[in-house]
């Protein structure tokens, strides 16, 4: 089967679903609906989305989802994010401090995010939140309904394959996205959007999961 076609992406999507791996913070169907018909989140939902991506940056998805559920249950029981209680769930003090700060300022942060009109301005805003940063901002933005992609290591590698430019592999850097690598990734997503009619953010999730789970390991 030819790569980077609608049939290829559809096959990857089906393999992921058949394996029961069709989720991030939400199910694949929820992600697709969220990107196709985004809605404004309230401050508590904004906080919850931020908690998940903070955890996802340091844990496997399985562990992140478990810790996320435990933290959200703790917040619900205590009526807020309590440092001493959350540190019993996991031990990263910097991340816990960030979670508590986002909880305390969730109304202001949520309002500040929606006060930004353009997607780029919203991502810049998210990147300045505690323990978010540039790459995680894209993950958080996508989970909030922005049709953007997270240029992680898997996506960068696929972009280099799509561009048929092996030299790009030497420029791949998960901490500092190279402009040429980003351009290759954007070209890949633009092509797949034309092929499939799907949101970029949804294509990103499918490709990331397929790469992370080894369904396309022969490419990258």
Rosetta blueprint (number, residue, H / E / L):
1 X L
2 X L
3 X L
4 X L
5 X L
6 X H
7 X H
8 X H
9 X H
10 X H
11 X H
12 X H
13 X H
14 X H
15 X H
16 X H
17 X H
18 X H
19 X L
20 X L
21 X L
22 X L
23 X E
24 X L
25 X L
26 X L
27 X E
28 X H
29 X H
30 X H
31 X H
32 X H
33 X H
34 X H
35 X H
36 X H
37 X L
38 X L
39 X L
40 X L
41 X L
42 X L
43 X H
44 X H
45 X H
46 X H
47 X H
48 X H
49 X H
50 X H
51 X H
52 X H
53 X H
54 X H
55 X H
56 X H
57 X L
58 X L
59 X L
60 X L
61 X H
62 X H
63 X H
64 X H
65 X H
66 X H
67 X H
68 X H
69 X H
70 X H
71 X H
72 X H
73 X H
74 X H
75 X H
76 X H
77 X H
78 X H
79 X L
80 X L
81 X L
82 X L
83 X H
84 X H
85 X H
86 X H
87 X L
88 X L
89 X L
90 X L
91 X L
92 X L
93 X H
94 X H
95 X H
96 X H
97 X H
98 X H
99 X H
100 X H
101 X H
102 X H
103 X H
104 X H
105 X L
106 X H
107 X H
108 X H
109 X H
110 X H
111 X H
112 X H
113 X H
114 X H
115 X H
116 X L
117 X L
118 X L
119 X H
120 X H
121 X H
122 X H
123 X H
124 X H
125 X H
126 X H
127 X H
128 X L
129 X L
130 X L
131 X L
132 X L
133 X H
134 X H
135 X H
136 X H
137 X H
138 X H
139 X H
140 X H
141 X H
142 X H
143 X H
144 X L
145 X L
146 X L
147 X L
148 X L
149 X L
150 X L
151 X L
152 X L
153 X H
154 X H
155 X H
156 X H
157 X H
158 X H
159 X H
160 X H
161 X H
162 X H
163 X H
164 X L
165 X L
166 X H
167 X H
168 X H
169 X H
170 X H
171 X H
172 X L
173 X L
174 X L
175 X L
176 X L
177 X L
178 X L
179 X H
180 X H
181 X H
182 X H
183 X H
184 X H
185 X H
186 X H
187 X H
188 X H
189 X H
190 X H
191 X H
192 X H
193 X H
194 X H
195 X H
196 X H
197 X L
198 X L
199 X L
200 X H
201 X H
202 X H
203 X H
204 X H
205 X H
206 X H
207 X H
208 X H
209 X H
210 X H
211 X H
212 X H
213 X L
214 X L
215 X L
216 X L
217 X L
218 X L
219 X L
220 X L
